[in-house]
Amino acid sequence: MLITIELKGQLIWCVDKKKTIPIETFEGNLKDLIILLRLPESEIGMILVNQKKEPLSYCVKDNDHIIIVPVVGGG
């Protein structure tokens, strides 16, 4: 299994300043992936899998391209 994770915005600082992370062996859902990467769930605004918004319960599949977008705020 190979999945590609693309981090956006300030989330790259959570994983050694990497924007793209390939993972060869992973079984689980998006919540498990967030825990594995040690991303703060409160900082995640949206997760796209193959350009479609998915819930944390989505089970990751081979060749998935996952984009994790941070919460955006302003005022």
C-alpha positions as CSV (number, residue, x, y, z in Angstrom):
1,M,0.0,0.0,0.0
2,L,1.3,3.5,-0.8
3,I,-0.5,6.7,0.2
4,T,0.7,10.3,-0.2
5,I,-0.1,12.9,2.4
6,E,0.1,16.6,1.5
7,L,0.2,19.1,4.4
8,K,-0.9,22.7,3.9
9,G,-0.2,25.9,5.8
10,Q,1.2,25.7,9.3
11,L,0.7,22.0,9.5
12,I,4.1,21.4,7.8
13,W,5.7,22.6,11.0
14,C,4.2,19.7,12.8
15,V,6.0,17.1,10.7
16,D,9.7,18.2,10.3
17,K,8.7,21.0,7.8
18,K,7.7,18.4,5.2
19,K,4.9,19.3,2.7
20,T,4.6,15.9,1.2
21,I,4.9,12.6,3.0
22,P,4.7,9.2,1.3
23,I,3.7,6.3,3.5
24,E,4.1,2.7,2.3
25,T,2.5,0.7,5.0
26,F,-0.6,1.9,6.8
27,E,-3.9,0.4,7.8
28,G,-6.6,2.4,9.4
29,N,-8.7,5.5,9.1
30,L,-8.0,9.2,8.8
31,K,-8.2,9.6,12.6
32,D,-5.5,6.9,13.0
33,L,-3.3,8.7,10.4
34,I,-3.6,12.0,12.3
35,I,-2.5,10.3,15.5
36,L,0.4,8.6,13.6
37,L,1.6,11.9,12.2
38,R,1.1,13.6,15.7
39,L,-1.0,16.4,14.1
40,P,-3.1,18.5,16.5
41,E,-6.7,17.6,15.6
42,S,-7.8,21.1,16.7
43,E,-5.6,22.6,14.0
44,I,-7.2,20.6,11.1
45,G,-9.9,22.3,9.2
46,M,-10.5,19.8,6.4
47,I,-9.2,16.5,5.0
48,L,-9.5,15.8,1.3
49,V,-8.9,12.3,-0.1
50,N,-8.5,12.2,-3.9
51,Q,-10.0,15.8,-4.0
52,K,-13.1,14.8,-2.1
53,K,-13.8,15.9,1.6
54,E,-13.9,12.9,3.8
55,P,-14.8,12.3,7.5
56,L,-12.2,11.1,10.1
57,S,-13.8,7.6,9.9
58,Y,-12.8,7.2,6.2
59,C,-10.7,4.0,5.8
60,V,-7.5,4.8,3.9
61,K,-7.0,2.8,0.7
62,D,-4.0,2.1,-1.6
63,N,-3.0,5.0,-3.8
64,D,-5.0,7.6,-1.8
65,H,-3.8,11.2,-2.1
66,I,-4.6,12.9,1.2
67,I,-4.5,16.7,1.6
68,I,-4.7,18.0,5.2
69,V,-5.7,21.6,5.4
70,P,-5.4,23.7,8.6
71,V,-8.1,25.7,10.2
72,V,-8.2,29.2,8.6
73,G,-9.1,32.2,10.7
74,G,-8.9,35.9,10.4
75,G,-10.7,39.0,11.3
